[in-house]
Amino acid sequence: MKKDTKRILEEAYRLYYQRIFCFLYEILRSKEDALEVAQETFLAFFQTYLKKPISKETQRQWLYLVAKNKALNVLRHSKYASQTPPAEKREEPTPEQITIERQTSEQIKTQVAHVMGLLSEREAMLIRLHMHELSYSEIAEVMGLSSASISKTLRRAKAAFRRIYENEYNRSTL
């Protein structure tokens, strides 16, 4: 492998691995599954890059597209695909360690995860990609939609989130 190719692959891994892992964890709700799929995603990226280099401008959207598809395959093939995978169990901190702000933050995270589970797969994916700061054109590429439709489709997904959140928790959105 050429030094330049090795440097480019290492840079892509350094830049995007943590983001891809977090994105996958949000979808799969399992650290082990997210780690495995992230590894598979980067392996596919490396193999593809060695055959035909992927331009620096499209690497991020390529990685998100492959990660999304691999995560959806895991969910489809899981015997629990019809259920929302459980979040990892966490030890409860002692009352002295927890502040009101932290309690509120955890409660909101739980509520957001619950509402994301109630959205359609497409709506949840659009919101996740947007939260990961992908551009509209990158989201369009990952989702297989036209760039022109992303703004409207994302606005509808956010409205659906807001509506469900308000109905579930009987209050205004965040």
TIVO-2410 file (N, C-alpha, C; in nm, 3 decimals):
# residues 174
REC num residu      c1      c2      c3 atome chaine
REC   1      M   0.085  -0.118   0.000     N      A
REC   1      M   0.000   0.000   0.000    CA      A
REC   1      M   0.090   0.124   0.000     C      A
REC   2      K   0.057   0.220  -0.081     N      A
REC   2      K   0.133   0.344  -0.090    CA      A
REC   2      K   0.118   0.423   0.039     C      A
REC   3      K   0.221   0.501   0.072     N      A
REC   3      K   0.216   0.585   0.192    CA      A
REC   3      K   0.101   0.683   0.186     C      A
REC   4      D   0.079   0.741   0.068     N      A
REC   4      D  -0.028   0.839   0.051    CA      A
REC   4      D  -0.165   0.776   0.076     C      A
REC   5      T  -0.184   0.655   0.024     N      A
REC   5      T  -0.311   0.583   0.044    CA      A
REC   5      T  -0.331   0.550   0.191     C      A
REC   6      K  -0.226   0.503   0.256     N      A
REC   6      K  -0.234   0.471   0.398    CA      A
REC   6      K  -0.270   0.596   0.479     C      A
REC   7      R  -0.207   0.707   0.447     N      A
REC   7      R  -0.234   0.833   0.518    CA      A
REC   7      R  -0.380   0.876   0.499     C      A
REC   8      I  -0.431   0.863   0.379     N      A
REC   8      I  -0.570   0.902   0.349    CA      A
REC   8      I  -0.668   0.813   0.426     C      A
REC   9      L  -0.642   0.683   0.428     N      A
REC   9      L  -0.730   0.591   0.500    CA      A
REC   9      L  -0.726   0.617   0.650     C      A
REC  10      E  -0.608   0.641   0.703     N      A
REC  10      E  -0.595   0.672   0.846    CA      A
REC  10      E  -0.667   0.802   0.881     C      A
REC  11      E  -0.656   0.900   0.793     N      A
REC  11      E  -0.722   1.029   0.816    CA      A
REC  11      E  -0.875   1.013   0.816     C      A
REC  12      A  -0.926   0.937   0.722     N      A
REC  12      A  -1.071   0.914   0.716    CA      A
REC  12      A  -1.118   0.844   0.843     C      A
REC  13      Y  -1.042   0.745   0.887     N      A
REC  13      Y  -1.077   0.673   1.009    CA      A
REC  13      Y  -1.076   0.768   1.129     C      A
REC  14      R  -0.971   0.847   1.139     N      A
REC  14      R  -0.959   0.942   1.250    CA      A
REC  14      R  -1.072   1.045   1.250     C      A
REC  15      L  -1.105   1.094   1.133     N      A
REC  15      L  -1.208   1.198   1.122    CA      A
REC  15      L  -1.350   1.146   1.148     C      A
REC  16      Y  -1.379   1.025   1.101     N      A
REC  16      Y  -1.519   0.981   1.098    CA      A
REC  16      Y  -1.555   0.864   1.189     C      A
REC  17      Y  -1.458   0.793   1.244     N      A
REC  17      Y  -1.494   0.672   1.319    CA      A
REC  17      Y  -1.588   0.703   1.436     C      A
REC  18      Q  -1.553   0.799   1.519     N      A
REC  18      Q  -1.635   0.829   1.637    CA      A
REC  18      Q  -1.776   0.873   1.597     C      A
REC  19      R  -1.787   0.953   1.494     N      A
REC  19      R  -1.919   0.999   1.446    CA      A
REC  19      R  -2.003   0.882   1.395     C      A
REC  20      I  -1.938   0.795   1.318     N      A
REC  20      I  -2.010   0.679   1.263    CA      A
REC  20      I  -2.052   0.587   1.376     C      A
REC  21      F  -1.965   0.565   1.473     N      A
REC  21      F  -2.000   0.480   1.587    CA      A
REC  21      F  -2.121   0.537   1.661     C      A
REC  22      C  -2.121   0.666   1.691     N      A
REC  22      C  -2.233   0.729   1.763    CA      A
REC  22      C  -2.363   0.718   1.682     C      A
REC  23      F  -2.353   0.742   1.553     N      A
REC  23      F  -2.468   0.730   1.463    CA      A
REC  23      F  -2.525   0.589   1.469     C      A
REC  24      L  -2.437   0.489   1.463     N      A
REC  24      L  -2.481   0.349   1.467    CA      A
REC  24      L  -2.540   0.314   1.604     C      A
REC  25      Y  -2.481   0.366   1.708     N      A
REC  25      Y  -2.532   0.337   1.843    CA      A
REC  25      Y  -2.674   0.392   1.859     C      A
REC  26      E  -2.699   0.510   1.803     N      A
REC  26      E  -2.833   0.568   1.809    CA      A
REC  26      E  -2.935   0.479   1.739     C      A
REC  27      I  -2.894   0.412   1.634     N      A
REC  27      I  -2.985   0.326   1.558    CA      A
REC  27      I  -2.999   0.190   1.626     C      A
REC  28      L  -2.887   0.130   1.663     N      A
REC  28      L  -2.887  -0.008   1.711    CA      A
REC  28      L  -2.907  -0.022   1.861     C      A
REC  29      R  -2.876   0.084   1.936     N      A
REC  29      R  -2.893   0.086   2.083    CA      A
REC  29      R  -2.814  -0.026   2.151     C      A
REC  30      S  -2.707  -0.069   2.091     N      A
REC  30      S  -2.620  -0.172   2.147    CA      A
REC  30      S  -2.477  -0.135   2.113     C      A
REC  31      K  -2.395  -0.123   2.216     N      A
REC  31      K  -2.255  -0.086   2.196    CA      A
REC  31      K  -2.183  -0.191   2.111     C      A
REC  32      E  -2.207  -0.317   2.142     N      A
REC  32      E  -2.140  -0.424   2.069    CA      A
REC  32      E  -2.178  -0.424   1.922     C      A
REC  33      D  -2.308  -0.411   1.893     N      A
REC  33      D  -2.353  -0.408   1.754    CA      A
REC  33      D  -2.298  -0.285   1.681     C      A
REC  34      A  -2.298  -0.171   1.750     N      A
REC  34      A  -2.247  -0.048   1.687    CA      A
REC  34      A  -2.098  -0.061   1.656     C      A
REC  35      L  -2.022  -0.119   1.749     N      A
REC  35      L  -1.879  -0.139   1.725    CA      A
REC  35      L  -1.856  -0.232   1.606     C      A
REC  36      E  -1.931  -0.341   1.601     N      A
REC  36      E  -1.916  -0.438   1.493    CA      A
REC  36      E  -1.951  -0.377   1.357     C      A
REC  37      V  -2.063  -0.305   1.352     N      A
REC  37      V  -2.105  -0.246   1.225    CA      A
REC  37      V  -2.011  -0.133   1.183     C      A
REC  38      A  -1.960  -0.057   1.279     N      A
REC  38      A  -1.863   0.048   1.247    CA      A
REC  38      A  -1.738  -0.015   1.186     C      A
REC  39      Q  -1.694  -0.124   1.246     N      A
REC  39      Q  -1.577  -0.195   1.195    CA      A
REC  39      Q  -1.603  -0.246   1.052     C      A
REC  40      E  -1.720  -0.304   1.030     N      A
REC  40      E  -1.756  -0.353   0.897    CA      A
REC  40      E  -1.762  -0.238   0.796     C      A
REC  41      T  -1.815  -0.124   0.841     N      A
REC  41      T  -1.827  -0.007   0.753    CA      A
REC  41      T  -1.689   0.040   0.708     C      A
REC  42      F  -1.596   0.052   0.803     N      A
REC  42      F  -1.463   0.099   0.766    CA      A
REC  42      F  -1.385  -0.005   0.687     C      A
REC  43      L  -1.408  -0.131   0.714     N      A
REC  43      L  -1.345  -0.236   0.634    CA      A
REC  43      L  -1.393  -0.225   0.488     C      A
REC  44      A  -1.523  -0.206   0.470     N      A
REC  44      A  -1.578  -0.190   0.335    CA      A
REC  44      A  -1.521  -0.065   0.270     C      A
REC  45      F  -1.507   0.042   0.348     N      A
REC  45      F  -1.450   0.166   0.295    CA      A
REC  45      F  -1.306   0.142   0.247     C      A
REC  46      F  -1.226   0.077   0.330     N      A
REC  46      F  -1.087   0.051   0.294    CA      A
REC  46      F  -1.078  -0.036   0.169     C      A
REC  47      Q  -1.157  -0.142   0.165     N      A
REC  47      Q  -1.155  -0.232   0.049    CA      A
REC  47      Q  -1.197  -0.159  -0.078     C      A
REC  48      T  -1.301  -0.079  -0.068     N      A
REC  48      T  -1.349  -0.004  -0.183    CA      A
REC  48      T  -1.245   0.099  -0.227     C      A
REC  49      Y  -1.187   0.168  -0.129     N      A
REC  49      Y  -1.089   0.272  -0.160    CA      A
REC  49      Y  -0.968   0.214  -0.232     C      A
REC  50      L  -0.925   0.097  -0.191     N      A
REC  50      L  -0.809   0.035  -0.255    CA      A
REC  50      L  -0.837  -0.002  -0.401     C      A
REC  51      K  -0.963  -0.036  -0.432     N      A
REC  51      K  -1.000  -0.069  -0.570    CA      A
REC  51      K  -1.020   0.057  -0.653     C      A
REC  52      K  -1.091   0.152  -0.595     N      A
REC  52      K  -1.122   0.277  -0.665    CA      A
REC  52      K  -1.133   0.387  -0.559     C      A
REC  53      P  -1.035   0.475  -0.552     N      A
REC  53      P  -1.036   0.579  -0.449    CA      A
REC  53      P  -1.166   0.661  -0.446     C      A
REC  54      I  -1.211   0.690  -0.326     N      A
REC  54      I  -1.331   0.770  -0.303    CA      A
REC  54      I  -1.283   0.911  -0.273     C      A
REC  55      S  -1.336   1.007  -0.344     N      A
REC  55      S  -1.288   1.145  -0.326    CA      A
REC  55      S  -1.312   1.192  -0.184     C      A
REC  56      K  -1.226   1.280  -0.138     N      A
REC  56      K  -1.236   1.334  -0.002    CA      A
REC  56      K  -1.372   1.401   0.021     C      A
REC  57      E  -1.427   1.461  -0.083     N      A
REC  57      E  -1.555   1.531  -0.071    CA      A
REC  57      E  -1.672   1.436  -0.046     C      A
REC  58      T  -1.660   1.312  -0.090     N      A
REC  58      T  -1.773   1.219  -0.076    CA      A
REC  58      T  -1.750   1.110   0.028     C      A
REC  59      Q  -1.635   1.111   0.094     N      A
REC  59      Q  -1.607   1.006   0.192    CA      A
REC  59      Q  -1.709   1.002   0.305     C      A
REC  60      R  -1.744   1.116   0.360     N      A
REC  60      R  -1.837   1.120   0.474    CA      A
REC  60      R  -1.973   1.064   0.435     C      A
REC  61      Q  -2.028   1.109   0.323     N      A
REC  61      Q  -2.160   1.059   0.283    CA      A
REC  61      Q  -2.154   0.911   0.248     C      A
REC  62      W  -2.043   0.866   0.189     N      A
REC  62      W  -2.027   0.724   0.158    CA      A
REC  62      W  -2.030   0.643   0.287     C      A
REC  63      L  -1.956   0.687   0.388     N      A
REC  63      L  -1.950   0.616   0.516    CA      A
REC  63      L  -2.087   0.612   0.584     C      A
REC  64      Y  -2.158   0.724   0.586     N      A
REC  64      Y  -2.290   0.727   0.648    CA      A
REC  64      Y  -2.389   0.637   0.572     C      A
REC  65      L  -2.381   0.638   0.441     N      A
REC  65      L  -2.470   0.555   0.360    CA      A
REC  65      L  -2.447   0.406   0.390     C      A
REC  66      V  -2.322   0.365   0.388     N      A
REC  66      V  -2.290   0.225   0.415    CA      A
REC  66      V  -2.325   0.188   0.559     C      A
REC  67      A  -2.295   0.276   0.654     N      A
REC  67      A  -2.327   0.250   0.795    CA      A
REC  67      A  -2.478   0.236   0.814     C      A
REC  68      K  -2.554   0.325   0.750     N      A
REC  68      K  -2.701   0.318   0.761    CA      A
REC  68      K  -2.751   0.186   0.706     C      A
REC  69      N  -2.704   0.147   0.589     N      A
REC  69      N  -2.751   0.023   0.527    CA      A
REC  69      N  -2.711  -0.099   0.608     C      A
REC  70      K  -2.591  -0.101   0.660     N      A
REC  70      K  -2.547  -0.215   0.742    CA      A
REC  70      K  -2.627  -0.221   0.873     C      A
REC  71      A  -2.656  -0.107   0.933     N      A
REC  71      A  -2.735  -0.106   1.057    CA      A
REC  71      A  -2.877  -0.155   1.031     C      A
REC  72      L  -2.935  -0.112   0.920     N      A
REC  72      L  -3.070  -0.157   0.887    CA      A
REC  72      L  -3.071  -0.307   0.860     C      A
REC  73      N  -2.965  -0.358   0.799     N      A
REC  73      N  -2.956  -0.503   0.779    CA      A
REC  73      N  -2.950  -0.577   0.911     C      A
REC  74      V  -2.876  -0.525   1.006     N      A
REC  74      V  -2.869  -0.587   1.139    CA      A
REC  74      V  -3.008  -0.589   1.202     C      A
REC  75      L  -3.078  -0.478   1.194     N      A
REC  75      L  -3.212  -0.471   1.252    CA      A
REC  75      L  -3.309  -0.566   1.182     C      A
REC  76      R  -3.300  -0.574   1.050     N      A
REC  76      R  -3.389  -0.662   0.975    CA      A
REC  76      R  -3.364  -0.809   1.006     C      A
REC  77      H  -3.240  -0.843   1.026     N      A
REC  77      H  -3.205  -0.983   1.049    CA      A
REC  77      H  -3.211  -1.023   1.196     C      A
REC  78      S  -3.232  -0.926   1.281     N      A
REC  78      S  -3.240  -0.954   1.423    CA      A
REC  78      S  -3.374  -1.018   1.456     C      A
REC  79      K  -3.372  -1.115   1.543     N      A
REC  79      K  -3.499  -1.177   1.582    CA      A
REC  79      K  -3.585  -1.081   1.663     C      A
REC  80      Y  -3.525  -0.970   1.705     N      A
REC  80      Y  -3.598  -0.870   1.782    CA      A
REC  80      Y  -3.627  -0.746   1.699     C      A
REC  81      A  -3.622  -0.756   1.569     N      A
REC  81      A  -3.636  -0.638   1.482    CA      A
REC  81      A  -3.768  -0.564   1.503     C      A
REC  82      S  -3.871  -0.634   1.543     N      A
REC  82      S  -4.000  -0.568   1.561    CA      A
REC  82      S  -4.007  -0.490   1.692     C      A
REC  83      Q  -3.912  -0.512   1.780     N      A
REC  83      Q  -3.909  -0.442   1.908    CA      A
REC  83      Q  -3.797  -0.340   1.906     C      A
REC  84      T  -3.811  -0.237   1.986     N      A
REC  84      T  -3.702  -0.143   2.001    CA      A
REC  84      T  -3.597  -0.209   2.089     C      A
REC  85      P  -3.472  -0.218   2.044     N      A
REC  85      P  -3.369  -0.280   2.127    CA      A
REC  85      P  -3.354  -0.205   2.258     C      A
REC  86      P  -3.336  -0.277   2.368     N      A
REC  86      P  -3.325  -0.209   2.497    CA      A
REC  86      P  -3.195  -0.131   2.507     C      A
REC  87      A  -3.202  -0.021   2.580     N      A
REC  87      A  -3.081   0.057   2.604    CA      A
REC  87      A  -2.995  -0.021   2.704     C      A
REC  88      E  -2.865   0.004   2.700     N      A
REC  88      E  -2.778  -0.063   2.794    CA      A
REC  88      E  -2.813  -0.021   2.936     C      A
REC  89      K  -2.803  -0.115   3.029     N      A
REC  89      K  -2.829  -0.083   3.169    CA      A
REC  89      K  -2.713  -0.003   3.224     C      A
REC  90      R  -2.746   0.095   3.306     N      A
REC  90      R  -2.644   0.179   3.366    CA      A
REC  90      R  -2.660   0.174   3.517     C      A
REC  91      E  -2.550   0.183   3.588     N      A
REC  91      E  -2.558   0.191   3.733    CA      A
REC  91      E  -2.612   0.327   3.770     C      A
REC  92      E  -2.701   0.327   3.868     N      A
REC  92      E  -2.757   0.454   3.914    CA      A
REC  92      E  -2.657   0.522   4.007     C      A
REC  93      P  -2.629   0.648   3.983     N      A
REC  93      P  -2.537   0.720   4.073    CA      A
REC  93      P  -2.604   0.746   4.208     C      A
REC  94      T  -2.522   0.771   4.306     N      A
REC  94      T  -2.577   0.802   4.438    CA      A
REC  94      T  -2.642   0.939   4.434     C      A
REC  95      P  -2.736   0.965   4.523     N      A
REC  95      P  -2.803   1.095   4.523    CA      A
REC  95      P  -2.706   1.213   4.536     C      A
REC  96      E  -2.596   1.192   4.608     N      A
REC  96      E  -2.498   1.300   4.625    CA      A
REC  96      E  -2.429   1.335   4.494     C      A
REC  97      Q  -2.419   1.238   4.405     N      A
REC  97      Q  -2.346   1.258   4.279    CA      A
REC  97      Q  -2.431   1.323   4.171     C      A
REC  98      I  -2.559   1.318   4.192     N      A
REC  98      I  -2.646   1.365   4.083    CA      A
REC  98      I  -2.700   1.504   4.112     C      A
REC  99      T  -2.708   1.583   4.011     N      A
REC  99      T  -2.764   1.718   4.025    CA      A
REC  99      T  -2.898   1.721   3.952     C      A
REC 100      I  -2.974   1.823   3.979     N      A
REC 100      I  -3.103   1.839   3.912    CA      A
REC 100      I  -3.083   1.851   3.762     C      A
REC 101      E  -2.979   1.922   3.723     N      A
REC 101      E  -2.952   1.938   3.580    CA      A
REC 101      E  -2.924   1.804   3.514     C      A
REC 102      R  -2.847   1.721   3.581     N      A
REC 102      R  -2.815   1.590   3.524    CA      A
REC 102      R  -2.939   1.502   3.514     C      A
REC 103      Q  -3.025   1.507   3.615     N      A
REC 103      Q  -3.148   1.429   3.612    CA      A
REC 103      Q  -3.234   1.473   3.494     C      A
REC 104      T  -3.245   1.601   3.478     N      A
REC 104      T  -3.325   1.655   3.367    CA      A
REC 104      T  -3.266   1.614   3.234     C      A
REC 105      S  -3.135   1.621   3.222     N      A
REC 105      S  -3.068   1.583   3.098    CA      A
REC 105      S  -3.092   1.436   3.064     C      A
REC 106      E  -3.078   1.350   3.161     N      A
REC 106      E  -3.101   1.207   3.139    CA      A
REC 106      E  -3.247   1.181   3.102     C      A
REC 107      Q  -3.337   1.250   3.169     N      A
REC 107      Q  -3.480   1.233   3.141    CA      A
REC 107      Q  -3.511   1.275   2.997     C      A
REC 108      I  -3.454   1.385   2.955     N      A
REC 108      I  -3.477   1.432   2.818    CA      A
REC 108      I  -3.418   1.334   2.717     C      A
REC 109      K  -3.297   1.284   2.745     N      A
REC 109      K  -3.236   1.186   2.654    CA      A
REC 109      K  -3.325   1.063   2.641     C      A
REC 110      T  -3.379   1.017   2.751     N      A
REC 110      T  -3.467   0.900   2.748    CA      A
REC 110      T  -3.593   0.929   2.669     C      A
REC 111      Q  -3.649   1.046   2.690     N      A
REC 111      Q  -3.770   1.085   2.618    CA      A
REC 111      Q  -3.743   1.097   2.468     C      A
REC 112      V  -3.631   1.157   2.432     N      A
REC 112      V  -3.596   1.172   2.290    CA      A
REC 112      V  -3.577   1.035   2.226     C      A
REC 113      A  -3.507   0.945   2.294     N      A
REC 113      A  -3.488   0.810   2.241    CA      A
REC 113      A  -3.622   0.740   2.222     C      A
REC 114      H  -3.712   0.758   2.317     N      A
REC 114      H  -3.845   0.698   2.307    CA      A
REC 114      H  -3.921   0.752   2.186     C      A
REC 115      V  -3.920   0.883   2.170     N      A
REC 115      V  -3.992   0.946   2.058    CA      A
REC 115      V  -3.928   0.904   1.925     C      A
REC 116      M  -3.796   0.897   1.919     N      A
REC 116      M  -3.730   0.854   1.795    CA      A
REC 116      M  -3.774   0.712   1.759     C      A
REC 117      G  -3.799   0.630   1.859     N      A
REC 117      G  -3.847   0.494   1.834    CA      A
REC 117      G  -3.989   0.489   1.782     C      A
REC 118      L  -4.065   0.595   1.805     N      A
REC 118      L  -4.203   0.601   1.759    CA      A
REC 118      L  -4.216   0.659   1.617     C      A
REC 119      L  -4.112   0.726   1.571     N      A
REC 119      L  -4.114   0.782   1.436    CA      A
REC 119      L  -4.099   0.669   1.334     C      A
REC 120      S  -4.133   0.699   1.211     N      A
REC 120      S  -4.106   0.600   1.105    CA      A
REC 120      S  -3.955   0.588   1.091     C      A
REC 121      E  -3.910   0.478   1.034     N      A
REC 121      E  -3.767   0.456   1.015    CA      A
REC 121      E  -3.705   0.569   0.934     C      A
REC 122      R  -3.776   0.614   0.833     N      A
REC 122      R  -3.726   0.720   0.746    CA      A
REC 122      R  -3.714   0.852   0.821     C      A
REC 123      E  -3.819   0.888   0.899     N      A
REC 123      E  -3.815   1.013   0.975    CA      A
REC 123      E  -3.701   1.013   1.076     C      A
REC 124      A  -3.687   0.902   1.148     N      A
REC 124      A  -3.581   0.892   1.250    CA      A
REC 124      A  -3.443   0.903   1.184     C      A
REC 125      M  -3.426   0.839   1.070     N      A
REC 125      M  -3.297   0.842   1.001    CA      A
REC 125      M  -3.265   0.983   0.953     C      A
REC 126      L  -3.364   1.053   0.899     N      A
REC 126      L  -3.341   1.191   0.854    CA      A
REC 126      L  -3.296   1.279   0.970     C      A
REC 127      I  -3.363   1.267   1.083     N      A
REC 127      I  -3.328   1.349   1.200    CA      A
REC 127      I  -3.189   1.313   1.250     C      A
REC 128      R  -3.156   1.184   1.256     N      A
REC 128      R  -3.023   1.142   1.302    CA      A
REC 128      R  -2.913   1.198   1.211     C      A
REC 129      L  -2.934   1.188   1.081     N      A
REC 129      L  -2.834   1.240   0.987    CA      A
REC 129      L  -2.818   1.390   1.002     C      A
REC 130      H  -2.928   1.460   1.021     N      A
REC 130      H  -2.924   1.605   1.041    CA      A
REC 130      H  -2.851   1.638   1.172     C      A
REC 131      M  -2.876   1.561   1.277     N      A
REC 131      M  -2.809   1.583   1.406    CA      A
REC 131      M  -2.658   1.558   1.394     C      A
REC 132      H  -2.619   1.474   1.300     N      A
REC 132      H  -2.477   1.447   1.279    CA      A
REC 132      H  -2.415   1.546   1.181     C      A
REC 133      E  -2.488   1.653   1.155     N      A
REC 133      E  -2.440   1.767   1.078    CA      A
REC 133      E  -2.405   1.736   0.934     C      A
REC 134      L  -2.475   1.640   0.874     N      A
REC 134      L  -2.456   1.618   0.732    CA      A
REC 134      L  -2.529   1.728   0.657     C      A
REC 135      S  -2.475   1.769   0.546     N      A
REC 135      S  -2.540   1.872   0.464    CA      A
REC 135      S  -2.665   1.810   0.399     C      A
REC 136      Y  -2.751   1.895   0.347     N      A
REC 136      Y  -2.871   1.845   0.281    CA      A
REC 136      Y  -2.835   1.756   0.163     C      A
REC 137      S  -2.732   1.794   0.088     N      A
REC 137      S  -2.694   1.711  -0.027    CA      A
REC 137      S  -2.639   1.576   0.020     C      A
REC 138      E  -2.567   1.573   0.130     N      A
REC 138      E  -2.518   1.446   0.184    CA      A
REC 138      E  -2.633   1.360   0.236     C      A
REC 139      I  -2.728   1.423   0.303     N      A
REC 139      I  -2.846   1.349   0.351    CA      A
REC 139      I  -2.922   1.291   0.232     C      A
REC 140      A  -2.937   1.370   0.127     N      A
REC 140      A  -3.008   1.323   0.007    CA      A
REC 140      A  -2.939   1.200  -0.050     C      A
REC 141      E  -2.807   1.204  -0.057     N      A
REC 141      E  -2.731   1.091  -0.111    CA      A
REC 141      E  -2.749   0.967  -0.024     C      A
REC 142      V  -2.738   0.983   0.107     N      A
REC 142      V  -2.750   0.871   0.200    CA      A
REC 142      V  -2.891   0.811   0.196     C      A
REC 143      M  -2.991   0.896   0.188     N      A
REC 143      M  -3.130   0.851   0.193    CA      A
REC 143      M  -3.186   0.813   0.056     C      A
REC 144      G  -3.115   0.846  -0.049     N      A
REC 144      G  -3.164   0.815  -0.182    CA      A
REC 144      G  -3.279   0.905  -0.224     C      A
REC 145      L  -3.274   1.030  -0.180     N      A
REC 145      L  -3.376   1.128  -0.213    CA      A
REC 145      L  -3.314   1.240  -0.296     C      A
REC 146      S  -3.398   1.323  -0.353     N      A
REC 146      S  -3.345   1.438  -0.427    CA      A
REC 146      S  -3.307   1.547  -0.328     C      A
REC 147      S  -3.205   1.622  -0.361     N      A
REC 147      S  -3.161   1.731  -0.274    CA      A
REC 147      S  -3.272   1.832  -0.252     C      A
REC 148      A  -3.352   1.854  -0.354     N      A
REC 148      A  -3.460   1.953  -0.344    CA      A
REC 148      A  -3.565   1.914  -0.241     C      A
REC 149      S  -3.582   1.784  -0.218     N      A
REC 149      S  -3.688   1.741  -0.126    CA      A
REC 149      S  -3.644   1.732   0.019     C      A
REC 150      I  -3.516   1.744   0.046     N      A
REC 150      I  -3.466   1.722   0.183    CA      A
REC 150      I  -3.520   1.825   0.281     C      A
REC 151      S  -3.519   1.950   0.245     N      A
REC 151      S  -3.565   2.054   0.337    CA      A
REC 151      S  -3.709   2.027   0.383     C      A
REC 152      K  -3.796   2.002   0.288     N      A
REC 152      K  -3.937   1.977   0.319    CA      A
REC 152      K  -3.954   1.846   0.396     C      A
REC 153      T  -3.885   1.742   0.354     N      A
REC 153      T  -3.897   1.611   0.419    CA      A
REC 153      T  -3.843   1.617   0.561     C      A
REC 154      L  -3.733   1.687   0.582     N      A
REC 154      L  -3.676   1.702   0.716    CA      A
REC 154      L  -3.768   1.786   0.803     C      A
REC 155      R  -3.825   1.890   0.748     N      A
REC 155      R  -3.919   1.974   0.823    CA      A
REC 155      R  -4.039   1.890   0.869     C      A
REC 156      R  -4.088   1.803   0.782     N      A
REC 156      R  -4.200   1.715   0.819    CA      A
REC 156      R  -4.159   1.616   0.928     C      A
REC 157      A  -4.038   1.563   0.918     N      A
REC 157      A  -3.989   1.469   1.019    CA      A
REC 157      A  -3.977   1.538   1.155     C      A
REC 158      K  -3.925   1.661   1.154     N      A
REC 158      K  -3.914   1.737   1.279    CA      A
REC 158      K  -4.052   1.769   1.336     C      A
REC 159      A  -4.147   1.799   1.249     N      A
REC 159      A  -4.284   1.827   1.295    CA      A
REC 159      A  -4.346   1.702   1.355     C      A
REC 160      A  -4.321   1.588   1.295     N      A
REC 160      A  -4.371   1.461   1.349    CA      A
REC 160      A  -4.308   1.435   1.486     C      A
REC 161      F  -4.179   1.460   1.499     N      A
REC 161      F  -4.111   1.444   1.627    CA      A
REC 161      F  -4.177   1.534   1.732     C      A
REC 162      R  -4.193   1.660   1.697     N      A
REC 162      R  -4.252   1.759   1.789    CA      A
REC 162      R  -4.392   1.716   1.832     C      A
REC 163      R  -4.474   1.673   1.736     N      A
REC 163      R  -4.611   1.632   1.764    CA      A
REC 163      R  -4.613   1.511   1.859     C      A
REC 164      I  -4.532   1.412   1.832     N      A
REC 164      I  -4.527   1.293   1.917    CA      A
REC 164      I  -4.475   1.329   2.056     C      A
REC 165      Y  -4.370   1.410   2.061     N      A
REC 165      Y  -4.313   1.450   2.190    CA      A
REC 165      Y  -4.417   1.522   2.275     C      A
REC 166      E  -4.489   1.615   2.214     N      A
REC 166      E  -4.590   1.690   2.288    CA      A
REC 166      E  -4.704   1.599   2.334     C      A
REC 167      N  -4.744   1.504   2.251     N      A
REC 167      N  -4.851   1.411   2.289    CA      A
REC 167      N  -4.806   1.315   2.398     C      A
REC 168      E  -4.683   1.264   2.387     N      A
REC 168      E  -4.633   1.167   2.484    CA      A
REC 168      E  -4.604   1.230   2.620     C      A
REC 169      Y  -4.549   1.351   2.619     N      A
REC 169      Y  -4.502   1.412   2.742    CA      A
REC 169      Y  -4.582   1.537   2.781     C      A
REC 170      N  -4.688   1.561   2.708     N      A
REC 170      N  -4.784   1.664   2.744    CA      A
REC 170      N  -4.720   1.800   2.771     C      A
REC 171      R  -4.620   1.833   2.687     N      A
REC 171      R  -4.557   1.963   2.702    CA      A
REC 171      R  -4.489   2.002   2.572     C      A
REC 172      S  -4.445   2.126   2.568     N      A
REC 172      S  -4.378   2.178   2.449    CA      A
REC 172      S  -4.246   2.107   2.427     C      A
REC 173      T  -4.201   2.111   2.301     N      A
REC 173      T  -4.075   2.047   2.268    CA      A
REC 173      T  -3.958   2.123   2.328     C      A
REC 174      L  -3.844   2.061   2.318     N      A
REC 174      L  -3.722   2.108   2.379    CA      A
REC 174      L  -3.680   2.242   2.331     C      A
***
